[in-house]
Amino acid sequence: MYTILLSAGWPIWPLLIISIIGLAIVLERAWYLQQVHLFPKNSLETTFSLANLISQQKIVSEAQITVIGQLSPITPLFACVLHEKMLGTSADTALEELQAVAQTTWLKLDRYLGALATIATVAPLLGLFGTVVGMIEIFGSQGAINGAGGSPQQLAHGISVALYNTAFGLLIAIPALAAWRGLRAMANQRRQECEEFTRQLFKKLYPKPVNEK
């Protein structure tokens, strides 16, 4: 592998760097977007239990709601609904607060996905750049300038730089694009699951429909 990197020349190093960054993003997002991470065990049951207590006008402490909000990156949505109901705010006001919290939550789900899409776009361009560098080394050799055949070793080096960089660019871009599409679909699925549960929780605590503005 080290021999291949040496044969590919210096343009391969930016590709190697973005490949490491891309792999780190894929691993982090794949772990982050797992259902067991976003919906910890018994978190939904605990949330509905508190909702039942609040609906029955029983005492629920701020500490209990705070614990719900700290269970996972999306549970602040549930804590927001519980908190607003406990304060006795109207459905319209609670919905506005919920939408504000939701914007922050969706940003957490989409974090780094834009960078992964950028890597999938930039990698082939860097590979093309390495190809151009390799071609320059071929045609810019002293032998080529003087009209001679040039050194076979230098010619082979230029060809290897061109081909290796093109191959590495595609090798990085294709998995990065596939991973981006898969992680985007996973993030959208988690968002839909979260929206559905939040909607059910909101309807339970605010059974009357929200007034249209």
C-alpha positions as CSV (number, residue, x, y, z in Angstrom):
1,M,0.0,0.0,0.0
2,Y,2.8,2.4,0.9
3,T,4.5,1.6,-2.5
4,I,1.2,2.5,-4.3
5,L,1.0,5.8,-2.4
6,L,4.6,6.6,-3.4
7,S,3.9,5.7,-7.0
8,A,0.8,7.9,-7.0
9,G,2.9,11.0,-6.2
10,W,2.1,13.9,-3.9
11,P,-1.5,14.6,-5.3
12,I,-2.6,11.4,-3.6
13,W,-2.2,12.9,-0.1
14,P,-5.2,15.2,-0.2
15,L,-7.3,12.3,-1.4
16,L,-6.0,10.2,1.5
17,I,-6.8,12.9,4.0
18,I,-10.4,13.4,2.8
19,S,-10.9,9.6,2.7
20,I,-10.0,9.4,6.4
21,I,-12.3,12.3,7.2
22,G,-15.1,10.7,5.2
23,L,-14.7,7.4,7.0
24,A,-14.8,9.1,10.4
25,I,-18.0,10.8,9.4
26,V,-19.6,7.6,8.2
27,L,-18.7,5.7,11.3
28,E,-19.9,8.5,13.6
29,R,-23.2,9.1,11.8
30,A,-23.9,5.4,11.5
31,W,-23.6,5.1,15.3
32,Y,-25.4,8.3,16.1
33,L,-28.4,7.5,13.9
34,Q,-29.0,4.1,15.4
35,Q,-32.5,3.8,16.8
36,V,-31.3,2.5,20.1
37,H,-29.2,5.6,20.5
38,L,-32.0,8.1,19.7
39,F,-34.7,6.1,21.4
40,P,-33.1,4.5,24.5
41,K,-34.9,1.6,26.1
42,N,-38.0,2.6,28.1
43,S,-37.6,6.3,27.1
44,L,-40.9,6.4,25.3
45,E,-42.7,4.5,28.1
46,T,-41.3,6.9,30.7
47,T,-42.3,9.9,28.6
48,F,-45.9,8.7,28.2
49,S,-46.0,7.9,31.9
50,L,-45.2,11.5,32.8
51,A,-47.7,12.6,30.2
52,N,-50.4,10.6,31.9
53,L,-49.5,12.1,35.3
54,I,-49.7,15.6,33.9
55,S,-53.0,14.9,32.1
56,Q,-54.4,13.7,35.5
57,Q,-53.1,17.0,37.0
58,K,-50.8,15.1,39.3
59,I,-47.5,16.6,40.5
60,V,-44.5,16.2,38.2
61,S,-41.2,17.8,39.1
62,E,-39.0,19.7,36.8
63,A,-36.2,17.2,37.6
64,Q,-38.2,14.4,36.1
65,I,-38.8,16.4,32.9
66,T,-35.1,17.3,32.8
67,V,-34.1,13.7,33.0
68,I,-36.4,13.0,30.0
69,G,-34.7,15.7,28.0
70,Q,-31.2,14.3,28.7
71,L,-31.9,10.7,27.6
72,S,-30.9,11.2,23.9
73,P,-30.4,13.9,21.3
74,I,-34.1,14.0,20.4
75,T,-35.8,13.7,23.8
76,P,-35.6,17.5,24.3
77,L,-38.6,17.6,22.0
78,F,-40.6,15.4,24.4
79,A,-39.4,17.4,27.4
80,C,-40.5,20.6,25.7
81,V,-44.1,19.3,25.3
82,L,-44.2,18.0,28.9
83,H,-42.7,21.3,30.2
84,E,-45.2,23.5,28.3
85,K,-48.2,21.5,29.4
86,M,-47.0,21.5,33.0
87,L,-46.7,25.3,32.8
88,G,-50.3,25.5,31.5
89,T,-49.4,27.2,28.3
90,S,-51.8,27.2,25.3
91,A,-51.5,24.7,22.5
92,D,-50.4,27.5,20.1
93,T,-47.7,28.7,22.4
94,A,-46.5,25.1,23.1
95,L,-46.4,24.4,19.3
96,E,-44.2,27.5,18.7
97,E,-41.8,26.4,21.4
98,L,-41.8,22.8,20.0
99,Q,-41.0,24.1,16.5
100,A,-38.0,26.0,17.8
101,V,-36.6,23.0,19.6
102,A,-37.3,20.8,16.6
103,Q,-35.1,23.0,14.4
104,T,-32.1,22.4,16.6
105,T,-32.9,18.7,16.8
106,W,-33.1,18.2,13.0
107,L,-29.7,20.0,12.7
108,K,-28.2,17.4,15.0
109,L,-29.6,14.6,12.8
110,D,-28.1,16.2,9.7
111,R,-24.8,17.1,11.2
112,Y,-21.7,16.3,9.0
113,L,-23.9,14.9,6.1
114,G,-23.1,18.0,4.1
115,A,-19.4,17.5,4.6
116,L,-19.8,13.9,3.4
117,A,-21.6,15.0,0.3
118,T,-18.8,17.5,-0.3
119,I,-16.2,14.8,-0.1
120,A,-18.2,12.7,-2.6
121,T,-18.1,15.7,-5.0
122,V,-14.5,16.8,-4.4
123,A,-12.8,13.4,-4.6
124,P,-13.2,12.9,-8.3
125,L,-12.0,16.4,-8.9
126,L,-8.9,15.8,-6.9
127,G,-8.4,12.6,-8.8
128,L,-8.7,14.6,-12.0
129,F,-6.2,17.1,-10.7
130,G,-3.8,14.2,-10.0
131,T,-4.3,13.0,-13.5
132,V,-3.4,16.4,-14.9
133,V,-0.3,16.5,-12.7
134,G,0.7,13.1,-14.0
135,M,0.2,14.2,-17.6
136,I,2.3,17.4,-17.0
137,E,5.1,15.2,-15.7
138,I,4.9,13.1,-18.8
139,F,4.9,16.0,-21.4
140,G,7.0,18.4,-19.3
141,S,10.0,16.1,-19.1
142,Q,13.2,17.3,-20.5
143,G,13.2,14.6,-23.1
144,A,9.7,15.5,-24.3
145,I,10.7,19.2,-24.6
146,N,13.8,18.4,-26.7
147,G,11.7,16.2,-29.0
148,A,13.4,13.0,-27.7
149,G,11.6,10.0,-26.4
150,G,12.4,10.9,-22.8
151,S,13.2,8.5,-19.9
152,P,11.0,5.4,-19.7
153,Q,11.1,5.6,-16.0
154,Q,9.8,9.1,-15.9
155,L,7.2,8.2,-18.5
156,A,6.1,5.3,-16.4
157,H,6.0,7.5,-13.3
158,G,3.8,10.1,-15.0
159,I,1.4,7.4,-16.2
160,S,1.2,5.8,-12.7
161,V,0.5,9.2,-11.1
162,A,-2.3,9.9,-13.6
163,L,-4.0,6.5,-13.3
164,Y,-3.5,6.0,-9.5
165,N,-5.0,9.4,-8.7
166,T,-8.0,8.8,-11.0
167,A,-8.6,5.4,-9.4
168,F,-8.3,6.7,-5.9
169,G,-10.6,9.6,-6.6
170,L,-13.3,7.3,-7.8
171,L,-12.6,4.8,-5.1
172,I,-13.3,7.5,-2.5
173,A,-16.2,9.2,-4.3
174,I,-18.4,6.2,-5.0
175,P,-18.5,4.8,-1.4
176,A,-18.9,8.4,0.0
177,L,-21.9,9.0,-2.2
178,A,-23.5,5.7,-1.4
179,A,-22.9,6.3,2.4
180,W,-24.3,9.8,2.1
181,R,-27.5,8.5,0.5
182,G,-27.8,5.8,3.1
183,L,-27.2,8.0,6.0
184,R,-29.6,10.7,4.6
185,A,-32.3,8.1,4.3
186,M,-31.6,6.9,7.9
187,A,-31.7,10.5,9.2
188,N,-35.0,11.1,7.4
189,Q,-36.5,7.9,8.9
190,R,-35.4,8.9,12.4
191,R,-36.9,12.3,11.9
192,Q,-40.3,10.8,10.8
193,E,-40.3,8.5,13.8
194,C,-39.6,11.4,16.1
195,E,-42.2,13.5,14.5
196,E,-44.8,10.8,14.8
197,F,-44.1,10.2,18.5
198,T,-44.1,13.9,19.2
199,R,-47.4,14.3,17.4
200,Q,-49.0,11.6,19.5
201,L,-47.6,13.1,22.7
202,F,-48.8,16.5,21.7
203,K,-52.3,15.2,20.9
204,K,-52.4,13.4,24.2
205,L,-51.5,16.5,26.2
206,Y,-53.5,18.9,24.0
207,P,-56.5,17.0,22.8
208,K,-58.1,20.0,21.2
209,P,-56.9,20.9,17.7
210,V,-54.6,23.9,17.5
211,N,-56.4,27.0,16.3
212,E,-55.6,28.0,12.8
213,K,-54.0,31.4,12.4
